[in-house]
Amino acid sequence: MARKTGSHADVTGPRVRAAAERLIARHGFAAVSMRQIAAEVGLQAGALYLYTPDKQTLLFDMMRAHLEELLAAWAEADPGGAPLPRLEAFCRFHICFHLDRPDAVFIAYMELRNLAPGNFAAIEALRRRYEAALEAILVDGQAKAAFEVPDARLTTMALIAMLTGVNTWYREGGRLSRARVEEIYWDLARRAVGA
């Protein structure tokens, strides 16, 4: 099927991914059809396959793009140096980055079960790289007696779960500002590592 008149791959491709992200975050991967995604973008259903071979690939590409963007952004934001300021930077970065992308975060955590085994392994490897960045900070803090952490891996997972949980309840314009949420969560994380 021909591409819709006036469409361009560099414009329509991102629109397809954005529409899929909105629909999947709202209804779940299993409930969203390629036909619904095409309609959301204003394409004929067959034209969608010019931008992605199938729904599984679309889901994988969205998750991979999110995690690669996360890793690149943290690499840029990481101040290096002493463990305590690095942990604070990580906590604030994680909250800020994730609050700006609620649909991508929801999909990255809730739709893992819908990935084919090979795609799951690739996404899991990216997630582990991000987790390893925090774990390295905690291990460094233990080595320098800046943190009291009984198990760095377990503490890593607990902190990430706590920080990501902000997305489930935070609403812009609510009782707490983003800055205040960051302050409170940083205080909770600092206490969790005994600093």
C-alpha positions in Angstrom: 0.0 0.0 0.0 1.3 3.4 -0.9 2.4 6.0 1.7 -0.3 8.6 2.4 0.1 11.7 0.3 2.2 14.3 2.1 3.7 11.9 4.6 7.4 11.6 5.2 9.1 8.8 7.1 11.1 11.2 9.3 7.8 12.8 10.4 5.3 10.0 10.2 7.5 7.4 11.8 7.8 9.4 15.1 4.1 10.1 14.9 3.4 6.4 14.7 5.6 5.7 17.7 4.0 8.6 19.7 0.5 7.3 18.9 1.4 3.7 19.8 2.9 4.9 23.1 -0.3 6.9 24.0 -2.6 4.0 23.1 -0.6 1.3 24.7 -0.1 3.3 27.9 -3.8 3.9 28.0 -5.2 0.5 27.0 -2.3 -2.0 27.2 -0.3 -3.7 24.5 -2.7 -6.7 24.0 -5.7 -4.4 23.6 -4.3 -2.1 21.0 -4.4 -3.1 17.3 -2.2 -1.9 14.5 -5.5 -0.6 12.9 -6.1 1.6 15.9 -2.5 3.0 15.8 -2.9 3.7 12.1 -6.2 5.5 12.6 -4.7 7.6 15.4 -2.0 8.8 13.0 -4.4 9.1 10.1 -3.0 6.3 8.0 -4.6 3.4 6.3 -3.9 0.2 8.2 -1.6 -1.2 5.5 0.5 1.9 5.4 1.5 1.4 9.0 3.8 -1.4 7.9 5.9 1.1 6.0 7.1 2.3 9.4 7.3 -1.0 11.4 7.1 -4.6 10.4 4.8 -5.6 13.3 3.4 -4.6 16.7 6.1 -6.6 18.6 8.9 -4.7 16.8 7.1 -1.4 17.5 6.9 -2.2 21.2 10.5 -3.3 21.3 11.7 -0.1 19.4 9.8 2.1 21.8 11.2 0.4 24.9 14.8 0.4 23.5 14.6 4.1 22.5 13.4 5.0 26.0 16.2 3.1 27.7 18.9 4.3 25.3 17.7 7.9 25.9 17.7 7.3 29.7 21.3 5.9 29.6 22.6 8.7 27.4 20.9 11.3 29.6 22.4 9.9 32.8 25.9 9.6 31.2 25.6 13.3 30.5 24.1 14.2 33.9 26.5 12.1 36.1 28.7 14.6 37.9 31.3 11.9 38.9 33.3 12.4 42.0 32.2 11.5 45.6 29.4 9.0 46.1 27.0 11.2 48.1 26.7 14.0 45.5 26.5 11.4 42.8 23.7 9.6 44.6 21.8 12.8 45.0 22.3 13.6 41.3 21.0 10.2 40.3 17.9 10.5 42.5 17.0 13.9 41.2 17.8 12.9 37.6 15.7 9.7 37.8 12.6 11.6 39.1 13.0 14.5 36.6 13.6 12.2 33.6 10.8 9.9 34.4 8.1 12.5 35.3 8.6 14.0 31.8 7.8 10.6 30.2 5.0 8.9 32.0 3.7 6.8 29.1 7.2 5.6 28.1 7.9 4.7 31.8 4.6 2.8 32.2 5.3 0.8 29.0 8.9 0.1 29.9 7.8 -1.4 33.2 4.4 -2.9 32.6 4.7 -4.3 29.1 7.9 -6.3 29.5 5.7 -9.5 29.7 4.6 -8.9 26.1 8.1 -8.9 24.6 9.4 -11.9 22.6 12.3 -13.7 24.4 15.0 -12.1 22.3 13.6 -8.7 22.7 13.1 -9.2 26.4 16.8 -10.1 26.8 17.9 -7.0 24.9 15.7 -4.7 27.0 16.7 -6.4 30.2 20.4 -5.8 29.3 19.7 -2.1 28.9 17.8 -2.0 32.2 20.7 -3.7 33.9 23.1 -1.1 32.6 21.1 1.6 34.2 20.8 -0.3 37.4 24.5 -0.9 37.4 25.2 2.8 37.3 23.3 3.2 40.6 24.9 0.1 42.1 28.3 1.4 41.3 27.6 4.5 43.2 26.4 2.5 46.2 29.4 0.2 46.1 31.7 3.2 45.9 29.9 4.7 48.9 30.3 1.4 50.8 34.1 1.3 50.0 34.6 4.9 51.2 32.4 4.4 54.3 30.0 7.1 53.1 27.1 4.6 53.0 25.9 1.8 55.3 24.3 -0.5 52.8 23.8 -4.2 53.8 23.4 -5.3 50.1 24.2 -2.9 47.2 22.2 -4.9 44.6 19.1 -5.1 46.8 19.4 -1.4 47.8 19.7 -0.5 44.1 16.5 -2.3 43.2 14.7 -0.8 46.2 15.8 2.8 45.4 14.9 2.5 41.7 11.5 1.1 42.6 10.9 3.9 45.1 12.0 6.6 42.7 10.0 5.2 39.7 7.0 5.0 41.9 6.6 8.8 41.8 5.1 8.3 38.3 2.1 6.4 39.8 0.9 9.3 42.0 2.5 12.6 41.0 0.3 15.1 39.2 1.5 18.4 37.9 -0.2 21.2 39.8 -0.8 18.9 42.8 -0.1 19.5 46.5 3.7 19.1 46.0 5.9 20.8 43.4 8.5 18.7 41.5 11.2 20.4 43.4 9.7 19.5 46.8 9.1 15.9 45.6 12.8 15.7 44.6 13.9 17.1 48.0 11.7 14.6 49.9 12.8 11.6 47.8 16.4 12.6 48.1 16.1 12.7 51.8 14.5 9.3 51.8 17.2 7.8 49.6 20.0 9.4 51.7 18.5 7.8 54.8 18.1 4.5 53.1 21.9 4.3 52.6 22.7 5.6 56.1 24.2 8.9 55.0 
